[in-house]
């Protein structure tokens, strides 16, 4: 049976569309484990290449049992990325489509130091600067108070005192100051003892907000302290703005005086003219 030209054209068009769709469909990256041997894990690093940047979502301080996702952004597009934890490779992503920003699969938060790297051909970049993931809820919460007050003027210096329970300060503690809306700690300290003084010098309006603090032993951290709200009011040397001067009245007075002088001059000239005519 002969195939009509219309049917043949439709079949040919369908095949073309299928090929176009297959070519344009994004290839899904394959996520797998890293090479097993340490030599394969290390690979060949490219000296002097720009390091990538690693971030954690929703942030670098999360509660126990929370899920976290690590993303790696490189200055160059690449098809392979690795996630490292505490000096060992944990995940590797391989994709036929090169990209500059990838995210590894969500996983239950595990405290530790994370970094990432990307490949350029057969070579790997240097590891990114490490990101410390802190998992809270392992110890009792500390207390947080502000001095001289939690309501201060712009330009003042505020000290926030974070204090842990004394029974926990035998190991070396690291304290972190947290601010609501910021995904990473705003300050950290490793003092001797069980308390840390966080200083906010010359506070500005953007320093206002809710603060809390935690302390950690390794990556295991305490529960956050109760929130402390810092309010920043007007500056120390703030003066009310001077009202805009109204020059309208002064201008009217000056114009009137000028007009009066012109009238007087006009009278003098008229008198002089009449006197000259009489003579």
C-alpha positions as CSV (number, residue, x, y, z in Angstrom):
1,X,0.0,0.0,0.0
2,X,1.4,3.4,-1.0
3,X,1.8,5.9,1.7
4,X,0.2,9.3,1.0
5,X,2.5,12.3,0.9
6,X,0.7,13.9,3.8
7,X,1.2,10.8,6.1
8,X,4.8,10.6,5.1
9,X,5.4,14.2,5.8
10,X,3.8,13.9,9.3
11,X,6.0,10.9,10.1
12,X,9.1,12.7,8.9
13,X,8.1,15.8,11.0
14,X,7.6,13.7,14.1
15,X,11.0,12.0,13.8
16,X,12.7,15.4,13.4
17,X,10.9,16.8,16.5
18,X,11.9,13.7,18.5
19,X,15.6,14.2,17.6
20,X,15.4,17.9,18.5
21,X,13.8,17.2,21.8
22,X,16.4,14.5,22.6
23,X,19.2,16.8,21.7
24,X,17.9,19.7,23.8
25,X,16.9,17.7,26.9
26,X,19.2,18.5,29.8
27,X,21.4,15.7,30.9
28,X,20.9,14.8,34.5
29,X,24.2,14.8,36.5
30,X,25.3,11.5,38.0
31,X,26.0,11.6,41.7
32,X,28.3,8.9,43.0
33,X,31.0,8.1,45.5
34,X,34.5,9.3,45.1
35,X,37.4,7.2,43.9
36,X,38.4,4.7,46.5
37,X,42.1,5.1,46.5
38,X,43.7,8.1,48.2
39,X,45.9,8.8,45.1
40,X,42.8,8.9,42.9
41,X,41.0,11.1,45.4
42,X,43.8,13.6,45.5
43,X,44.3,13.7,41.7
44,X,46.4,16.4,40.2
45,X,45.8,19.9,41.5
46,X,46.0,23.0,39.3
47,X,48.3,25.4,41.2
48,X,47.3,29.0,41.1
49,X,43.7,28.4,39.9
50,X,40.9,30.3,41.5
51,X,39.3,28.4,44.4
52,X,35.6,27.6,44.3
53,X,33.2,28.8,47.0
54,X,31.1,26.5,49.2
55,X,27.8,27.3,50.9
56,X,25.3,25.4,53.0
57,X,21.6,25.7,52.7
58,X,19.7,26.7,54.8
59,X,22.8,27.7,56.7
60,X,25.9,26.6,58.5
61,X,24.2,26.3,61.9
62,X,21.4,23.7,61.9
63,X,19.6,21.6,64.5
64,X,20.0,17.9,64.9
65,X,18.2,15.7,62.3
66,X,17.9,18.7,60.0
67,X,18.6,18.2,56.3
68,X,21.3,20.3,54.7
69,X,22.5,20.8,51.1
70,X,26.0,21.9,50.1
71,X,26.5,23.9,46.9
72,X,29.7,24.6,45.1
73,X,30.3,27.6,42.9
74,X,33.4,27.7,40.7
75,X,34.8,30.7,38.6
76,X,34.8,28.4,35.6
77,X,32.2,26.0,34.2
78,X,33.0,22.4,34.9
79,X,31.5,19.0,34.5
80,X,32.8,17.4,37.7
81,X,32.6,18.6,41.3
82,X,33.6,16.9,44.6
83,X,32.4,17.5,48.1
84,X,35.0,16.9,50.9
85,X,34.4,16.4,54.6
86,X,37.1,16.5,57.2
87,X,39.8,15.9,54.6
88,X,38.2,13.1,52.7
89,X,36.1,13.1,49.5
90,X,32.4,12.3,50.2
91,X,30.5,12.8,46.9
92,X,31.4,13.4,43.3
93,X,29.1,14.9,40.6
94,X,29.7,14.2,36.9
95,X,27.7,15.8,34.2
96,X,28.0,16.1,30.4
97,X,26.8,19.7,30.7
98,X,29.3,22.0,32.2
99,X,28.1,24.5,34.8
100,X,29.5,26.9,37.3
101,X,27.2,26.2,40.3
102,X,26.1,22.8,41.5
103,X,24.4,21.5,44.6
104,X,24.9,18.1,46.1
105,X,22.0,16.0,47.3
106,X,20.3,16.8,50.6
107,X,21.5,14.8,53.6
108,X,21.0,14.7,57.3
109,X,23.3,17.2,58.9
110,X,26.6,15.8,60.1
111,X,28.9,18.3,61.9
112,X,32.3,18.8,60.4
113,X,34.5,20.8,58.1
114,X,33.4,20.8,54.4
115,X,35.0,22.0,51.2
116,X,34.6,21.4,47.5
117,X,36.6,21.5,44.3
118,X,36.0,21.3,40.5
119,X,37.9,19.8,37.6
120,X,39.4,21.3,34.5
121,X,40.1,18.4,32.1
122,X,42.3,15.9,33.9
123,X,43.2,18.3,36.7
124,X,41.4,19.4,39.9
125,X,41.3,22.8,41.4
126,X,42.4,23.5,44.9
127,X,39.9,22.9,47.7
128,X,37.6,25.8,48.6
129,X,38.0,27.6,52.0
130,X,36.5,25.3,54.6
131,X,32.9,25.7,55.9
132,X,32.3,24.6,59.4
133,X,28.9,23.0,59.8
134,X,27.6,23.3,63.4
135,X,24.8,21.0,64.6
136,X,23.0,22.3,67.6
137,X,21.1,20.5,70.4
138,X,23.9,18.5,71.9
139,X,24.3,20.6,75.1
140,X,22.2,22.8,77.3
141,X,21.6,26.3,76.0
142,X,23.8,29.2,77.3
143,X,22.6,32.6,78.5
144,X,23.0,35.8,76.6
145,X,22.9,39.4,78.0
146,X,23.8,42.8,76.7
147,X,25.8,45.6,78.4
148,X,25.3,48.5,79.0
149,X,21.8,47.9,77.7
150,X,19.9,46.3,74.8
151,X,18.6,49.7,73.8
152,X,21.5,51.8,72.7
153,X,22.2,54.9,70.5
154,X,23.9,54.6,67.2
155,X,27.7,54.9,67.7
156,X,27.7,53.2,71.1
157,X,29.7,50.1,71.8
158,X,27.7,47.0,72.9
159,X,29.0,43.9,74.6
160,X,27.0,40.7,74.4
161,X,28.0,38.2,77.1
162,X,27.4,34.5,76.3
163,X,27.8,32.2,79.3
164,X,27.7,28.4,79.3
165,X,27.0,26.1,82.2
166,X,30.2,25.8,84.3
167,X,30.1,21.9,84.1
168,X,30.8,22.1,80.4
169,X,33.9,24.3,80.3
170,X,36.5,21.7,81.1
171,X,37.1,21.0,77.4
172,X,38.0,23.9,75.2
173,X,34.8,25.7,74.1
174,X,34.2,27.8,71.0
175,X,31.5,30.3,71.2
176,X,29.5,31.7,68.2
177,X,27.3,34.7,68.0
178,X,24.3,34.3,65.8
179,X,21.9,36.9,64.3
180,X,18.5,36.1,63.0
181,X,18.4,36.3,59.2
182,X,22.1,35.7,58.7
183,X,22.9,32.1,57.6
184,X,26.3,31.9,59.3
185,X,27.8,33.0,62.7
186,X,28.6,36.7,62.8
187,X,31.4,36.3,65.4
188,X,33.3,33.4,67.0
189,X,35.6,33.2,70.0
190,X,37.6,30.5,71.8
191,X,38.3,32.0,75.3
192,X,39.7,30.3,78.3
193,X,36.7,29.5,80.5
194,X,33.0,29.2,80.0
195,X,32.0,32.7,78.8
196,X,32.7,34.9,75.8
197,X,32.3,38.7,75.3
198,X,31.2,39.6,71.9
199,X,31.8,43.3,71.1
200,X,29.8,45.3,68.6
201,X,31.7,48.6,68.2
202,X,30.0,51.8,67.0
203,X,26.7,50.1,66.3
204,X,24.6,51.3,63.4
205,X,20.9,50.9,62.5
206,X,21.6,47.7,60.6
207,X,23.1,46.1,63.7
208,X,19.7,46.0,65.4
209,X,17.9,42.7,65.5
210,X,17.6,39.4,67.4
211,X,20.8,37.7,68.6
212,X,21.5,34.4,70.2
213,X,24.7,32.4,70.9
214,X,25.9,28.8,71.1
215,X,29.0,27.0,72.2
216,X,30.6,23.9,70.7
217,X,33.0,21.1,71.3
218,X,34.2,20.1,67.8
219,X,31.2,20.4,65.6
220,X,28.7,19.4,68.3
221,X,27.0,22.5,69.5
222,X,24.7,23.5,72.3
223,X,21.1,24.6,71.8
224,X,20.9,28.3,71.0
225,X,20.4,30.7,73.9
226,X,17.1,32.6,74.3
227,X,16.9,35.4,71.7
228,X,18.1,38.9,72.8
229,X,16.7,41.9,70.8
230,X,19.1,44.8,70.3
231,X,17.5,48.1,69.5
232,X,19.5,51.0,68.0
233,X,18.1,54.5,68.4
234,X,19.3,57.8,66.9
235,X,23.0,58.7,67.0
236,X,24.8,60.3,70.0
237,X,25.4,63.7,68.2
238,X,22.2,63.6,66.3
239,X,20.6,67.1,66.1
240,X,17.2,67.8,64.7
241,X,17.5,69.1,61.1
242,X,17.4,72.8,60.8
243,X,14.2,74.0,59.2
244,X,14.6,75.3,55.7
245,X,14.8,79.1,55.7
246,X,12.0,80.9,54.0
247,X,13.5,83.7,51.9
248,X,10.1,84.9,50.5
249,X,9.5,87.7,53.0
250,X,13.1,88.9,52.8
251,X,13.0,89.0,49.0
252,X,9.7,91.0,49.1
253,X,11.2,93.5,51.5
254,X,14.3,94.0,49.4
255,X,12.2,94.5,46.2
256,X,10.0,97.0,48.0
257,X,13.1,99.0,49.2
258,X,14.6,99.0,45.7
259,X,11.3,100.2,44.3
260,X,11.1,103.0,46.9
261,X,14.7,104.1,46.0
262,X,13.8,104.2,42.3
263,X,10.6,106.3,43.1
264,X,12.7,108.8,45.1
265,X,15.3,109.1,42.4
266,X,12.5,109.6,39.9
267,X,11.1,112.4,42.0
268,X,14.5,114.1,42.3
269,X,15.0,113.9,38.5
270,X,11.5,115.2,37.8
271,X,12.1,118.2,40.2
272,X,15.4,118.9,38.6
273,X,13.9,118.9,35.1
274,X,11.0,121.2,36.1
275,X,13.5,123.6,37.7
276,X,15.6,123.7,34.5
277,X,12.5,124.4,32.4
278,X,11.5,127.4,34.6
279,X,14.9,128.9,34.4
